[in-house]
Amino acid sequence: MAARRPTLIVTMGDPAGIGPEIVARAASHPAARRAARLLIAGDPEVMERAIARVRSRVRLRPIDPRTCDLREDAPGLPLIASSELGWRAIEPGHPTAASGMMAARAIETAAALAREGRVDGIVTAPLSKTALQAAGYPYPGHTEFLGALTGAPETKMLFVTRTFRILLATVHIALRRVPDALTIDGLVRTMEFAAAAMRNFRWGTNRSVAVLGLNPHAGEGGLFGDEEARVIAPAIERARARGIRAEGPYPADTFFAQHEGRRDLGAVVAMYHDQGLIPAKSDGIGGAANVTLGLPFVRSSVDHGTAFDRAWKGGARAPDPAGLETAIRVGADLATRGKRPLEWTWP
């Protein structure tokens, strides 16, 4: 018997950016629609414009959020109107309070349906932190916003690539603050998230969690820094005592080349943003999906931003939907594998 296709709700992102266009293109792609039953949260007029812009033959089908009727035999792409300000409210290519509000309303709509169990997960197109905060939403991005909407006590950012799952110990902070932000307790908790993700998504609870070092050559025995001996190694030992197959710390510059294809590797913990994101994006835009751990439901997203300079231009500057297609594929896989609600305590 074929596996049931999960239902994913896709948010349109900031309407002044490339979000609506990549949503229109990705949701029209047969491979994406085979992977999941797709539902769009967005502004109807903006999404109609996007569909016309990308010359899609798919038509929108308005859905009542109270019933969320997603009958397979009904024509068109289901859309829940999360806002109705329309095209004139935005300035294409420019983040504004209006575009931030429209993006935020789509996220709120999607999160509400996911919390109620009426969809299996959400997939998010990119938003603008500037526009979001101009609209009065005090969050630096999707991760923190969704954490607040769900009451999640803690969230983590995981990037799923073709070959690795890379979890970030620290995210959007200045590089000079990273050493002080790394603590034994914090790293142990990050490794627990990795182990919980392997359990939640049935990746194999006996797989290893590889931990990278912070300094060049993982400190070179203390010559280039002591964080490996003082913080990272003790955290690894404590995680092992908690039943996690933690290993490392590994020199970050050689790890990914040397460990590609390891079947027993479950996840990699990177110490800071670019240490994890450079290898995650080495296959180019669309090669990875951003997954939020800590939420009670699946959330995946693109690995790129709003690209205001390319939005609504058409022609050779038309945005590539590969990133959103990857996010849909990964989201569908996780929703199929995952239990509901997802649990993030360990063990």
SULKA-V808637 format. One record per backbone hydrogen bond with DSSP energy under -1.0 kcal/mol. NH is the residue of the N-H (numbers start at 1). CO is the residue of the C=O. E is the energy in kcal/mol with one decimal. If there is no record, write none. Layout:
nh=<NH:NH>
co=<CO:CO>
e=<E:E>
//
This chain:
nh=<8:9:10:11:12:14:17:18:22:23:24:25:26:27:29:33:34:35:36:37:39:40:41:42:47:48:49:50:51:52:53:54:56:61:63:67:68:74:77:79:80:82:82:89:90:93:94:100:101:102:103:104:105:106:107:108:109:110:111:112:113:114:115:116:117:118:120:122:123:124:132:133:134:135:136:137:139:145:146:147:148:149:150:151:152:156:158:159:160:161:166:167:168:169:173:177:178:181:182:187:188:189:190:191:192:193:194:195:196:197:198:199:200:201:203:204:207:208:209:210:211:212:213:218:219:220:223:224:230:231:232:233:235:236:237:238:239:240:241:243:244:246:247:250:255:258:259:262:266:267:268:269:270:276:277:278:280:281:282:284:287:289:290:291:292:293:300:301:302:310:313:317:318:325:326:327:328:329:330:331:332:333:334:335:336:337:338:342>
co=<37:121:39:123:41:126:14:306:18:19:20:21:22:23:26:29:30:31:32:6:8:78:10:80:43:44:45:46:47:48:49:50:51:77:79:64:64:71:59:61:40:42:80:86:87:16:91:96:97:98:99:100:101:102:103:104:105:106:107:108:109:110:111:112:114:113:7:298:9:300:128:129:130:131:133:132:137:141:142:143:144:145:146:147:147:293:291:166:289:164:159:268:157:270:171:174:175:177:178:183:184:185:186:187:188:189:190:191:192:193:194:195:196:197:198:198:204:264:245:267:247:269:250:215:216:217:220:219:226:227:227:228:231:232:233:234:235:236:237:240:239:244:209:211:251:254:255:259:208:208:165:210:167:272:273:274:276:277:279:281:284:160:301:158:299:156:122:290:124:307:310:314:315:321:322:323:324:325:326:327:328:329:330:331:332:333:334:296>
e=<-2.6:-2.1:-3.4:-2.4:-1.8:-2.4:-1.7:-2.2:-2.5:-2.5:-2.4:-2.4:-2.9:-2.7:-1.3:-1.8:-1.6:-1.5:-1.5:-2.9:-2.0:-2.6:-2.6:-2.0:-2.7:-2.4:-2.1:-2.3:-2.4:-2.1:-2.6:-2.3:-2.2:-2.7:-2.7:-1.4:-3.3:-1.2:-3.5:-2.3:-3.2:-1.4:-1.0:-1.3:-1.6:-2.6:-2.4:-2.3:-2.3:-2.3:-2.1:-2.4:-2.5:-1.4:-1.7:-2.6:-2.3:-2.4:-2.9:-2.1:-1.9:-2.2:-2.6:-1.8:-1.2:-2.3:-2.7:-2.5:-2.6:-2.1:-2.7:-2.2:-1.9:-1.6:-1.4:-2.1:-1.9:-1.9:-3.3:-1.9:-2.1:-2.3:-1.8:-1.1:-1.6:-2.3:-2.8:-2.8:-2.6:-3.2:-2.8:-3.5:-2.2:-2.9:-1.5:-1.7:-1.2:-1.5:-1.3:-2.4:-2.4:-2.3:-1.9:-2.3:-2.1:-2.1:-1.9:-2.4:-2.7:-2.5:-2.0:-1.7:-3.5:-2.6:-2.1:-1.1:-1.6:-3.2:-2.5:-2.6:-2.7:-2.6:-3.0:-1.7:-1.5:-2.0:-1.4:-2.7:-2.8:-2.6:-2.3:-3.3:-1.8:-2.2:-2.2:-2.2:-2.4:-2.3:-1.8:-1.9:-2.0:-2.2:-2.3:-2.2:-1.2:-2.0:-2.0:-1.7:-2.6:-1.5:-2.8:-3.1:-2.8:-1.4:-2.7:-2.1:-1.4:-1.9:-1.2:-1.9:-2.1:-1.9:-2.2:-3.7:-1.9:-2.8:-2.1:-1.6:-1.2:-2.2:-1.2:-1.6:-1.6:-2.5:-2.3:-2.1:-2.4:-2.3:-3.0:-2.7:-2.6:-2.1:-2.7:-2.6:-1.9:-2.3:-3.3:-1.6>
//
